[in-house]
Amino acid sequence: MDEKTSRDDEKSREQAIEKGRKQERELQREREQATEKGRKLGLEEERAREKRKGGLGTGIKIVIFLLVLAILVAAVAILTLSVSVTNVSPGTSLPFTTNYGVSFPEGQTITIGNTHITVLTFENELISDIDGDRQRLVVGEDRVISERRAVITTLGAITLMDTNFQINLKYRGDLENRAYFDMAVHTSKQVPEILLHQLLPPEIDARPI
């Protein structure tokens, strides 16, 4: 092999080595670019997840706040319920009726609106006293609490119910010192039972029938 051929071979090897190094540098640069791109994508996805998580957390907090607020308002509304009953002249149409089964404790004055009722059994009769007016009843007979006006308000100013009403009591007998009646509450307006029940004291254990 002459000197010229030897130099050519050496040059070819150097060129091949340089080419290999160049390719390696290009591959390394591509790997670095791919790694950087992957890192950026990962950061963007993480920010997107955090944003979604934050939005969901905020939504849940708002829903919880609204629920708590609604419960507080409802509690305050119930606690501030006020019932006012006044006498009125009879004659208003009372087309709506709600029926209850009730029992009065004997000898105890019960107040319905502004009406005071006391009942006491004697032999086979019931002595009923409504605002000082006494009547004797036998099973099946009625007593009427004359027409009144009832207004239920809450929060000091919001009117929930404003209606005229009249109560009919039909005596059903007595048991264990309690007098039992069918009670019909006639009203001038359609009134939700939950509001109408505010007129009735717990002592009479009124149950819709």
C-alpha atoms as an extended CHARMM CRD file, in Angstrom:
* protein
*
       209  EXT
         1         1  MET       CA              0.0000000000        0.0000000000        0.0000000000  PROA      1               0.0000000000
         2         2  ASP       CA              1.5060000000        3.3650000000       -1.0120000000  PROA      2               0.0000000000
         3         3  GLU       CA              1.5220000000        6.5110000000        1.1010000000  PROA      3               0.0000000000
         4         4  LYS       CA             -1.2920000000        8.1750000000       -0.8610000000  PROA      4               0.0000000000
         5         5  THR       CA             -3.6360000000        5.2460000000       -0.3490000000  PROA      5               0.0000000000
         6         6  SER       CA             -2.8310000000        5.2010000000        3.3410000000  PROA      6               0.0000000000
         7         7  ARG       CA             -3.6750000000        8.8880000000        3.6720000000  PROA      7               0.0000000000
         8         8  ASP       CA             -6.9400000000        8.3740000000        1.8170000000  PROA      8               0.0000000000
         9         9  ASP       CA             -7.9210000000        5.5190000000        4.1120000000  PROA      9               0.0000000000
        10        10  GLU       CA             -7.1040000000        7.5910000000        7.2000000000  PROA      10              0.0000000000
        11        11  LYS       CA             -9.1190000000       10.4580000000        5.8660000000  PROA      11              0.0000000000
        12        12  SER       CA            -12.0710000000        8.1810000000        5.1550000000  PROA      12              0.0000000000
        13        13  ARG       CA            -11.9580000000        6.8070000000        8.6940000000  PROA      13              0.0000000000
        14        14  GLU       CA            -11.8580000000       10.3070000000       10.1730000000  PROA      14              0.0000000000
        15        15  GLN       CA            -14.7640000000       11.3620000000        7.9890000000  PROA      15              0.0000000000
        16        16  ALA       CA            -16.7330000000        8.2730000000        9.0910000000  PROA      16              0.0000000000
        17        17  ILE       CA            -15.9380000000        8.9990000000       12.7570000000  PROA      17              0.0000000000
        18        18  GLU       CA            -16.9520000000       12.6450000000       12.3620000000  PROA      18              0.0000000000
        19        19  LYS       CA            -20.1350000000       11.6210000000       10.6140000000  PROA      19              0.0000000000
        20        20  GLY       CA            -20.9180000000        9.2020000000       13.4360000000  PROA      20              0.0000000000
        21        21  ARG       CA            -20.3020000000       11.9230000000       16.0250000000  PROA      21              0.0000000000
        22        22  LYS       CA            -22.5080000000       14.3210000000       14.0980000000  PROA      22              0.0000000000
        23        23  GLN       CA            -25.3240000000       11.7680000000       13.9790000000  PROA      23              0.0000000000
        24        24  GLU       CA            -24.8920000000       11.0770000000       17.6910000000  PROA      24              0.0000000000
        25        25  ARG       CA            -25.1150000000       14.8210000000       18.4570000000  PROA      25              0.0000000000
        26        26  GLU       CA            -28.2590000000       15.0830000000       16.3280000000  PROA      26              0.0000000000
        27        27  LEU       CA            -29.7930000000       12.0820000000       18.0740000000  PROA      27              0.0000000000
        28        28  GLN       CA            -28.9000000000       13.5750000000       21.4860000000  PROA      28              0.0000000000
        29        29  ARG       CA            -30.4590000000       16.9100000000       20.4950000000  PROA      29              0.0000000000
        30        30  GLU       CA            -33.6180000000       15.1430000000       19.3280000000  PROA      30              0.0000000000
        31        31  ARG       CA            -33.7910000000       13.2010000000       22.6110000000  PROA      31              0.0000000000
        32        32  GLU       CA            -33.3710000000       16.4290000000       24.5860000000  PROA      32              0.0000000000
        33        33  GLN       CA            -36.0460000000       18.1470000000       22.5150000000  PROA      33              0.0000000000
        34        34  ALA       CA            -38.3960000000       15.1880000000       23.0110000000  PROA      34              0.0000000000
        35        35  THR       CA            -37.7150000000       15.2190000000       26.7640000000  PROA      35              0.0000000000
        36        36  GLU       CA            -38.3700000000       18.9850000000       26.9820000000  PROA      36              0.0000000000
        37        37  LYS       CA            -41.5560000000       18.6220000000       24.9540000000  PROA      37              0.0000000000
        38        38  GLY       CA            -42.7180000000       15.7970000000       27.2350000000  PROA      38              0.0000000000
        39        39  ARG       CA            -41.9360000000       17.8960000000       30.3120000000  PROA      39              0.0000000000
        40        40  LYS       CA            -43.9330000000       20.8400000000       28.9570000000  PROA      40              0.0000000000
        41        41  LEU       CA            -46.8760000000       18.5900000000       28.0980000000  PROA      41              0.0000000000
        42        42  GLY       CA            -46.7250000000       17.0940000000       31.5710000000  PROA      42              0.0000000000
        43        43  LEU       CA            -46.7610000000       20.5590000000       33.1780000000  PROA      43              0.0000000000
        44        44  GLU       CA            -49.6980000000       21.6370000000       31.0060000000  PROA      44              0.0000000000
        45        45  GLU       CA            -51.6650000000       18.5110000000       31.9180000000  PROA      45              0.0000000000
        46        46  GLU       CA            -50.8790000000       19.0210000000       35.6050000000  PROA      46              0.0000000000
        47        47  ARG       CA            -52.0400000000       22.6410000000       35.4550000000  PROA      47              0.0000000000
        48        48  ALA       CA            -55.2020000000       21.5510000000       33.6570000000  PROA      48              0.0000000000
        49        49  ARG       CA            -55.8850000000       18.9230000000       36.3440000000  PROA      49              0.0000000000
        50        50  GLU       CA            -55.3020000000       21.4700000000       39.1040000000  PROA      50              0.0000000000
        51        51  LYS       CA            -57.6250000000       23.9020000000       37.3660000000  PROA      51              0.0000000000
        52        52  ARG       CA            -60.3600000000       21.2770000000       37.0410000000  PROA      52              0.0000000000
        53        53  LYS       CA            -59.8280000000       20.2170000000       40.6330000000  PROA      53              0.0000000000
        54        54  GLY       CA            -59.9620000000       23.8060000000       41.8200000000  PROA      54              0.0000000000
        55        55  GLY       CA            -63.1270000000       24.4720000000       39.8430000000  PROA      55              0.0000000000
        56        56  LEU       CA            -64.7850000000       21.3550000000       41.2410000000  PROA      56              0.0000000000
        57        57  GLY       CA            -63.7320000000       22.2480000000       44.7710000000  PROA      57              0.0000000000
        58        58  THR       CA            -65.1460000000       25.7590000000       44.3750000000  PROA      58              0.0000000000
        59        59  GLY       CA            -68.4190000000       24.3650000000       43.0290000000  PROA      59              0.0000000000
        60        60  ILE       CA            -68.7610000000       21.9810000000       45.9760000000  PROA      60              0.0000000000
        61        61  LYS       CA            -68.0300000000       24.8050000000       48.4150000000  PROA      61              0.0000000000
        62        62  ILE       CA            -70.7110000000       26.9710000000       46.8020000000  PROA      62              0.0000000000
        63        63  VAL       CA            -73.2810000000       24.1420000000       46.9770000000  PROA      63              0.0000000000
        64        64  ILE       CA            -72.4490000000       23.4670000000       50.6450000000  PROA      64              0.0000000000
        65        65  PHE       CA            -72.6890000000       27.1870000000       51.4390000000  PROA      65              0.0000000000
        66        66  LEU       CA            -76.0990000000       27.4560000000       49.7530000000  PROA      66              0.0000000000
        67        67  LEU       CA            -77.3770000000       24.3730000000       51.5960000000  PROA      67              0.0000000000
        68        68  VAL       CA            -76.2120000000       25.7230000000       54.9520000000  PROA      68              0.0000000000
        69        69  LEU       CA            -77.7580000000       29.1090000000       54.1550000000  PROA      69              0.0000000000
        70        70  ALA       CA            -81.0780000000       27.4750000000       53.1970000000  PROA      70              0.0000000000
        71        71  ILE       CA            -81.1070000000       25.4420000000       56.4290000000  PROA      71              0.0000000000
        72        72  LEU       CA            -80.3810000000       28.5510000000       58.5110000000  PROA      72              0.0000000000
        73        73  VAL       CA            -83.1120000000       30.5560000000       56.7890000000  PROA      73              0.0000000000
        74        74  ALA       CA            -85.6050000000       27.7040000000       57.2530000000  PROA      74              0.0000000000
        75        75  ALA       CA            -84.6800000000       27.3880000000       60.9410000000  PROA      75              0.0000000000
        76        76  VAL       CA            -85.0630000000       31.1210000000       61.5220000000  PROA      76              0.0000000000
        77        77  ALA       CA            -88.3760000000       31.1310000000       59.6270000000  PROA      77              0.0000000000
        78        78  ILE       CA            -89.7240000000       28.3040000000       61.8250000000  PROA      78              0.0000000000
        79        79  LEU       CA            -88.4980000000       29.9140000000       65.0340000000  PROA      79              0.0000000000
        80        80  THR       CA            -90.1080000000       33.2410000000       64.1520000000  PROA      80              0.0000000000
        81        81  LEU       CA            -93.5300000000       31.8490000000       63.1930000000  PROA      81              0.0000000000
        82        82  SER       CA            -96.2830000000       33.9510000000       64.7320000000  PROA      82              0.0000000000
        83        83  VAL       CA            -99.9940000000       33.0870000000       64.8150000000  PROA      83              0.0000000000
        84        84  SER       CA           -102.5980000000       35.7910000000       65.2780000000  PROA      84              0.0000000000
        85        85  VAL       CA           -106.3090000000       34.9230000000       65.5920000000  PROA      85              0.0000000000
        86        86  THR       CA           -109.0730000000       37.5290000000       65.7190000000  PROA      86              0.0000000000
        87        87  ASN       CA           -112.8700000000       37.4720000000       65.7640000000  PROA      87              0.0000000000
        88        88  VAL       CA           -114.7330000000       38.2820000000       62.5470000000  PROA      88              0.0000000000
        89        89  SER       CA           -118.3370000000       38.5650000000       61.5060000000  PROA      89              0.0000000000
        90        90  PRO       CA           -119.5720000000       35.2500000000       60.0840000000  PROA      90              0.0000000000
        91        91  GLY       CA           -120.6750000000       34.9310000000       56.4810000000  PROA      91              0.0000000000
        92        92  THR       CA           -117.4690000000       34.4440000000       54.5090000000  PROA      92              0.0000000000
        93        93  SER       CA           -117.5110000000       31.4650000000       52.1670000000  PROA      93              0.0000000000
        94        94  LEU       CA           -115.4640000000       28.5810000000       53.6230000000  PROA      94              0.0000000000
        95        95  PRO       CA           -115.1880000000       26.0870000000       50.7560000000  PROA      95              0.0000000000
        96        96  PHE       CA           -112.0420000000       24.2270000000       51.8950000000  PROA      96              0.0000000000
        97        97  THR       CA           -112.0770000000       21.5550000000       54.6040000000  PROA      97              0.0000000000
        98        98  THR       CA           -109.3430000000       19.6330000000       56.3990000000  PROA      98              0.0000000000
        99        99  ASN       CA           -110.3590000000       16.7830000000       58.7030000000  PROA      99              0.0000000000
       100       100  TYR       CA           -108.5880000000       15.5880000000       61.8430000000  PROA      100             0.0000000000
       101       101  GLY       CA           -109.0750000000       13.0650000000       64.5720000000  PROA      101             0.0000000000
       102       102  VAL       CA           -108.3980000000       14.7760000000       67.9250000000  PROA      102             0.0000000000
       103       103  SER       CA           -108.5980000000       14.0230000000       71.6250000000  PROA      103             0.0000000000
       104       104  PHE       CA           -108.9320000000       16.5580000000       74.4320000000  PROA      104             0.0000000000
       105       105  PRO       CA           -107.6080000000       15.8790000000       77.9420000000  PROA      105             0.0000000000
       106       106  GLU       CA           -110.4960000000       16.1650000000       80.3920000000  PROA      106             0.0000000000
       107       107  GLY       CA           -110.5100000000       19.0840000000       82.8090000000  PROA      107             0.0000000000
       108       108  GLN       CA           -107.6650000000       20.9330000000       81.0380000000  PROA      108             0.0000000000
       109       109  THR       CA           -108.2470000000       24.2270000000       79.2450000000  PROA      109             0.0000000000
       110       110  ILE       CA           -107.0500000000       24.0040000000       75.6370000000  PROA      110             0.0000000000
       111       111  THR       CA           -106.5090000000       27.0790000000       73.4710000000  PROA      111             0.0000000000
       112       112  ILE       CA           -107.1490000000       26.9930000000       69.7250000000  PROA      112             0.0000000000
       113       113  GLY       CA           -106.3610000000       30.4080000000       68.3100000000  PROA      113             0.0000000000
       114       114  ASN       CA           -108.0940000000       32.7300000000       70.7550000000  PROA      114             0.0000000000
       115       115  THR       CA           -110.7100000000       30.1460000000       71.7750000000  PROA      115             0.0000000000
       116       116  HSD       CA           -110.5240000000       28.4150000000       75.1670000000  PROA      116             0.0000000000
       117       117  ILE       CA           -112.0390000000       24.9460000000       75.3850000000  PROA      117             0.0000000000
       118       118  THR       CA           -112.5720000000       22.6930000000       78.4030000000  PROA      118             0.0000000000
       119       119  VAL       CA           -114.2810000000       19.2810000000       78.3300000000  PROA      119             0.0000000000
       120       120  LEU       CA           -115.3770000000       16.9720000000       81.1360000000  PROA      120             0.0000000000
       121       121  THR       CA           -117.3910000000       13.7670000000       80.9750000000  PROA      121             0.0000000000
       122       122  PHE       CA           -120.3300000000       13.1850000000       83.3220000000  PROA      122             0.0000000000
       123       123  GLU       CA           -122.1090000000        9.8320000000       83.2040000000  PROA      123             0.0000000000
       124       124  ASN       CA           -122.8820000000        9.3220000000       79.4870000000  PROA      124             0.0000000000
       125       125  GLU       CA           -122.5460000000       12.9690000000       78.5200000000  PROA      125             0.0000000000
       126       126  LEU       CA           -119.7550000000       15.4130000000       77.7900000000  PROA      126             0.0000000000
       127       127  ILE       CA           -119.8160000000       18.8970000000       79.2450000000  PROA      127             0.0000000000
       128       128  SER       CA           -118.0600000000       21.1860000000       76.7690000000  PROA      128             0.0000000000
       129       129  ASP       CA           -117.1430000000       24.7400000000       77.6790000000  PROA      129             0.0000000000
       130       130  ILE       CA           -116.1080000000       27.0360000000       74.8020000000  PROA      130             0.0000000000
       131       131  ASP       CA           -115.2400000000       30.5650000000       75.9420000000  PROA      131             0.0000000000
       132       132  GLY       CA           -117.6460000000       30.2340000000       78.8810000000  PROA      132             0.0000000000
       133       133  ASP       CA           -120.5320000000       28.8260000000       76.8220000000  PROA      133             0.0000000000
       134       134  ARG       CA           -121.3610000000       25.3850000000       78.2410000000  PROA      134             0.0000000000
       135       135  GLN       CA           -123.1950000000       22.6770000000       76.3710000000  PROA      135             0.0000000000
       136       136  ARG       CA           -123.8590000000       19.0110000000       77.0610000000  PROA      136             0.0000000000
       137       137  LEU       CA           -123.0460000000       16.5930000000       74.2690000000  PROA      137             0.0000000000
       138       138  VAL       CA           -123.7990000000       12.9550000000       73.6730000000  PROA      138             0.0000000000
       139       139  VAL       CA           -121.9210000000       10.7830000000       71.1960000000  PROA      139             0.0000000000
       140       140  GLY       CA           -122.5630000000       11.9750000000       67.6360000000  PROA      140             0.0000000000
       141       141  GLU       CA           -123.4710000000       15.5650000000       68.5300000000  PROA      141             0.0000000000
       142       142  ASP       CA           -121.5750000000       18.6050000000       67.2370000000  PROA      142             0.0000000000
       143       143  ARG       CA           -120.1430000000       21.7980000000       68.6340000000  PROA      143             0.0000000000
       144       144  VAL       CA           -119.0170000000       24.6630000000       66.4700000000  PROA      144             0.0000000000
       145       145  ILE       CA           -116.2150000000       27.1320000000       67.1040000000  PROA      145             0.0000000000
       146       146  SER       CA           -117.4950000000       30.2070000000       65.3070000000  PROA      146             0.0000000000
       147       147  GLU       CA           -115.6850000000       31.8630000000       62.4420000000  PROA      147             0.0000000000
       148       148  ARG       CA           -112.3260000000       33.4850000000       63.1090000000  PROA      148             0.0000000000
       149       149  ARG       CA           -109.5250000000       35.0330000000       61.0760000000  PROA      149             0.0000000000
       150       150  ALA       CA           -106.0290000000       33.5300000000       61.3470000000  PROA      150             0.0000000000
       151       151  VAL       CA           -102.8190000000       35.1730000000       60.1350000000  PROA      151             0.0000000000
       152       152  ILE       CA            -99.4860000000       33.3580000000       60.2970000000  PROA      152             0.0000000000
       153       153  THR       CA            -96.3450000000       35.4160000000       59.7230000000  PROA      153             0.0000000000
       154       154  THR       CA            -92.6300000000       34.6790000000       59.8020000000  PROA      154             0.0000000000
       155       155  LEU       CA            -89.4570000000       36.7610000000       60.0680000000  PROA      155             0.0000000000
       156       156  GLY       CA            -91.6210000000       39.5040000000       61.5420000000  PROA      156             0.0000000000
       157       157  ALA       CA            -93.1940000000       40.6050000000       58.2760000000  PROA      157             0.0000000000
       158       158  ILE       CA            -93.7300000000       37.7830000000       55.7600000000  PROA      158             0.0000000000
       159       159  THR       CA            -97.3360000000       36.5330000000       55.7010000000  PROA      159             0.0000000000
       160       160  LEU       CA            -97.5990000000       32.7880000000       55.1500000000  PROA      160             0.0000000000
       161       161  MET       CA           -101.3250000000       32.3860000000       55.7670000000  PROA      161             0.0000000000
       162       162  ASP       CA           -104.2890000000       34.7490000000       55.9910000000  PROA      162             0.0000000000
       163       163  THR       CA           -107.6250000000       32.9590000000       56.0820000000  PROA      163             0.0000000000
       164       164  ASN       CA           -110.9650000000       32.8510000000       57.8150000000  PROA      164             0.0000000000
       165       165  PHE       CA           -111.7470000000       29.5420000000       59.4730000000  PROA      165             0.0000000000
       166       166  GLN       CA           -114.4540000000       27.7240000000       61.3930000000  PROA      166             0.0000000000
       167       167  ILE       CA           -114.1190000000       24.4870000000       63.3830000000  PROA      167             0.0000000000
       168       168  ASN       CA           -116.7530000000       21.7800000000       63.7590000000  PROA      168             0.0000000000
       169       169  LEU       CA           -116.2930000000       19.1800000000       66.5160000000  PROA      169             0.0000000000
       170       170  LYS       CA           -118.2620000000       15.9020000000       66.5060000000  PROA      170             0.0000000000
       171       171  TYR       CA           -118.0840000000       14.0300000000       69.8220000000  PROA      171             0.0000000000
       172       172  ARG       CA           -117.0350000000       10.3720000000       69.4730000000  PROA      172             0.0000000000
       173       173  GLY       CA           -116.8070000000        9.2640000000       73.0890000000  PROA      173             0.0000000000
       174       174  ASP       CA           -114.2120000000        9.1960000000       75.8630000000  PROA      174             0.0000000000
       175       175  LEU       CA           -111.4530000000        6.8370000000       76.9220000000  PROA      175             0.0000000000
       176       176  GLU       CA           -108.9230000000        7.0570000000       79.7560000000  PROA      176             0.0000000000
       177       177  ASN       CA           -109.7700000000       10.6600000000       80.6560000000  PROA      177             0.0000000000
       178       178  ARG       CA           -109.6320000000       11.9080000000       77.0790000000  PROA      178             0.0000000000
       179       179  ALA       CA           -112.5850000000       13.0180000000       74.9540000000  PROA      179             0.0000000000
       180       180  TYR       CA           -112.3770000000       12.0650000000       71.2820000000  PROA      180             0.0000000000
       181       181  PHE       CA           -113.7330000000       14.1490000000       68.3910000000  PROA      181             0.0000000000
       182       182  ASP       CA           -113.8090000000       14.2970000000       64.6260000000  PROA      182             0.0000000000
       183       183  MET       CA           -112.7220000000       17.8360000000       63.8400000000  PROA      183             0.0000000000
       184       184  ALA       CA           -113.3670000000       19.6120000000       60.5240000000  PROA      184             0.0000000000
       185       185  VAL       CA           -111.5070000000       22.8670000000       59.8880000000  PROA      185             0.0000000000
       186       186  HSD       CA           -113.2580000000       24.9230000000       57.1970000000  PROA      186             0.0000000000
       187       187  THR       CA           -111.2040000000       27.7070000000       55.6050000000  PROA      187             0.0000000000
       188       188  SER       CA           -111.7940000000       30.5010000000       53.1070000000  PROA      188             0.0000000000
       189       189  LYS       CA           -108.5340000000       29.7120000000       51.2950000000  PROA      189             0.0000000000
       190       190  GLN       CA           -106.6310000000       26.5640000000       50.4580000000  PROA      190             0.0000000000
       191       191  VAL       CA           -104.0530000000       26.2870000000       53.2440000000  PROA      191             0.0000000000
       192       192  PRO       CA           -101.1480000000       23.8090000000       53.3940000000  PROA      192             0.0000000000
       193       193  GLU       CA           -101.7240000000       21.3400000000       56.2250000000  PROA      193             0.0000000000
       194       194  ILE       CA            -98.3260000000       22.1530000000       57.7280000000  PROA      194             0.0000000000
       195       195  LEU       CA            -99.4470000000       25.7680000000       58.2500000000  PROA      195             0.0000000000
       196       196  LEU       CA           -102.9670000000       24.9180000000       59.3270000000  PROA      196             0.0000000000
       197       197  HSD       CA           -101.5040000000       22.6210000000       61.9700000000  PROA      197             0.0000000000
       198       198  GLN       CA            -99.8930000000       25.6860000000       63.5740000000  PROA      198             0.0000000000
       199       199  LEU       CA           -103.3610000000       26.6450000000       64.8420000000  PROA      199             0.0000000000
       200       200  LEU       CA           -103.7560000000       23.3700000000       66.7150000000  PROA      200             0.0000000000
       201       201  PRO       CA           -102.0890000000       22.8450000000       70.1000000000  PROA      201             0.0000000000
       202       202  PRO       CA           -100.0980000000       19.6370000000       70.6200000000  PROA      202             0.0000000000
       203       203  GLU       CA           -102.2700000000       18.7200000000       73.6110000000  PROA      203             0.0000000000
       204       204  ILE       CA           -105.1320000000       17.6120000000       71.3520000000  PROA      204             0.0000000000
       205       205  ASP       CA           -102.9220000000       15.2400000000       69.2810000000  PROA      205             0.0000000000
       206       206  ALA       CA           -104.4990000000       16.2670000000       65.9570000000  PROA      206             0.0000000000
       207       207  ARG       CA           -104.0590000000       13.7050000000       63.1850000000  PROA      207             0.0000000000
       208       208  PRO       CA           -105.2710000000       14.2160000000       59.5970000000  PROA      208             0.0000000000
       209       209  ILE       CA           -107.9610000000       11.7670000000       58.4830000000  PROA      209             0.0000000000
